[in-house]
């Protein structure tokens, strides 16, 4: 592949800063940000890296769910993985990282085309594939956790995707010997006929609070969803310490 120009290298360095991975082989990142419309010119594009990144993403999300959410059955594991790796959340990651601003594409593509959910999701998978090839499974795991898993849980808590969050938090806490979550009303604001509440929950050394809500029950659910996300991230970090023994040293041998 042709070596990137000085201007292109500067732009790629900005992407490295955004994603927190200093590429040893910046050509991989350049390839991950080269749209398939360049194929009309006989130039390489990100499709093969996207293929690899899709597989790496599926594996790492499955690993995370298996290790950190031991209380749910296989069917729900599959459903959660499908949701976490689906197009819309990946597109939101791509948009937040500004990946469309750095794409090398053919002249036929407009800025709106490049910001479509499909292309943004493809870019995220291609960049993940490049990170994996450049930095190994540890670097890929960090990328997935920071930009996909943690973001997914934060967004789910923010938009109120808290269906039975108290039950899920209780099950997770019990499965790890942390005892029952403890809920507390922090504030009650407004007139008696129309109060709003802020609710906090504590489980182990994890604490979380709701926004102001119209009912104590809603506050408990919202706080539980936030605590659940924090606890899952904490347990995932404990299960995958920085010193992974031999992760990057296992040779790949194909017969």
N, C-alpha and C positions, 0 to 999 in steps of 0.2 A: 504494500500500500504506500502511496506517495506520502512523504514526510510533510506534516502540517506546516504552513507558513508561520512566520513570527507572529503575525496578528492572530492567526488561529490558535497558536500555542498560548497566547495571552488569554484568549477567551476560554480555552479549555482549563487553564489554571483557575479561572473564576469558578468553573463547575467543580473542580477539585475542592475548593474552599467551601462551596455550598454543601457538598455531600460529605465532607470530612474525610476524604481519602486521597492522599497524594500518590498519584499513579506513578509507578516505576516505568511502565510502558504506556505513555500517553496516547500512543497510536490506538490502543484498545478503546479508550474513551472517545477518541475522534471517530472510530468506526461505529461505536454505539450511538453516536449522534449524527450519523449519515443516513438519510432517509432512502427508502427503496426507490424513490423516483430517480435517483442517480443511476439506477441500473440501466436506464435507457441509454446512458453514456458509457456503459460497460464498466462502471466504477463499483467497488464493493459497498455494501450497505449493512444496516444493523440487523437484518432478518435472522442470521444465524446466531448472533448474540442474544437476540430476543428469545429464540428457541431455547437456548441454554438457560437464560435468566428465568424463564417461565418454570423450568424444571427445578432450578435451585430454590426459587421462591416457594413452590409447592412443598418441597422437602423441608425447608426451614420452618415454615408455618406449621406443618404437620408435626415436626419435632417439638416445637414450642407448645402446641396444644397437648401433645402426648405427655410431656414432662410436667407441665404446669397446671393442667386442668384434669387431674386424675379421676375426678368423680363423674365424668359424663361418658356415655356409651359411644360406640363407634359411629353410629348413625349421626349423632349430634356433632361429633368431631368432624365428620365429613362436611356437614352443613356449614359449620363455622369456618372451616378452611375455605370452602367455596365462596363464602361471603367476603372473607378477608382478602382473597386474591382476585376478586371480581374487578371488572373494568372501572367502575365508578370510583371506588376508593383509590385505585392505582392512578387514575387520571388526576385525582385531587392531589396526590403526592407529586406527580409530574408538574402540575400547575404551581404548587407551592415552591418547588425547586427552580421554577422558571426554565425548564429544559427546552421548551419550544423556542426560546430566544437564542439557543446555541446550535440549532439543527442546521446541518448542511443539506440542502434539498434542491431538487430540480426547479426550474423557473415556473412550472405550471402550478405549484402549490402556493396558496395564499397563506397569510398569517392565521386566518380563521381555520383553514384546513389543518395546519400544524397544531392548533390548540383543540382539535376535536378530541373527545374522550378516548377514542380508539388509538390515535397516534400517541397521545400522552401516556396511556397505559403501556403501549409498546415500547416507548422510550425508557420508562422506568425498568421494565424487564431487561431491555438491552443493556442499560447502565449497570444493573445488578449482575448480569452475565459478565460484563467487563470487569467489575469489581472482584468477582469470584476468580476469574482467570489471573488477575493482577495480584490479588492479595490473599487468595485462598478462602477456605470456609469461614475462618474467623472474621475476616473483613466483611464477607457477605452476610454473616450472621449479625454483625453490628449494624450494617445498613438496613437489613430487614427489621431488626428490632426497633431502631430509632425512627425510621421513616414510614414503616408500614404497620407493625404491631402496636407500638405505643400510640401512634397517631390514630389508629382505628379505635382503640379503647377510649382515648380522650374524646374523639368525635362522638362515639356512642353515648358516653356519659353526658356530653353537652347537649345533644339533641333529644335526650330523654329516652334513649333506647334502653330502658331499665326494667323491662318486663321480668318480674320475679327476681330482681337483683338481690333482694335480701336472702332469698333461698340459695341462690348461687354463691353469695358471699359466705353464708353459714356453712354450706357444704365444703367449700374450699378451705375455710378456717378449720373445720373439724378434721378434714383429711390430713391436715398438717399439724395437728395437735395444738392449735392456737386458741382453743376455747370459743365461747360464743361471742359474737360482736356485741358491743355495748353502744346503745344509742342515747343521745342527749339532745334536748331542745336548747339551742344556744340563744335564740332571740324570738320574741313574739312582738310583732309590730302592727300598729293599726287599730281601728275600732273593734270592739268586741264582736260586732256582727260581721266583720270582714277582715279578720287578722291574716297576716302572713307569717310564715315560720322559716327559721334557718335551723337545720338539724345536722348534728355531727355524729360520726360513728368512729369507734376505735376497735381495732382487732390486732392483737399483738402490738407491734410498735408502729403500725400503720394507722394514720388518722386522716379523715376526709370530712368535708362539710358540703351541704347542699347550697344552692342559691336560695333566695327568698321564694317560697312557694305557698300555695293556697291551703295546703293541708299537711298535717304531720306525716301522714302515710306517704304522700308524694315526696316529702323531704327525706324520709328514711330510705325510700327506693333510690332517689338520686344520689344520696350520700353513699349508699351501698354500692352503686354502680361505679362511683369514683374510687372507693376503697378497693373494690374488686380489681379494677385496672391496675392500681398501684401494687397490690399484693401479687398479682400475676407477674408483673414486671420484676418485682423483687425476687420472687421464686425462680423466675427464668434466669435472672442474673446469678443466683446461687447455684443453679444447675449447670450454668455455662460460664465458669470463671475465666478470666483472661488467659490463664495458663492452661489451655486445653492440651492435654498430653498427646502430642503427635498428630494433631489435626492436619497440620500443613506438611507433614513429613511422610504421609502415606503415598507411596508411588501408585500410579494408575497403570496397570498392566492389562493389555487387551490381547486376547488370543485369536 
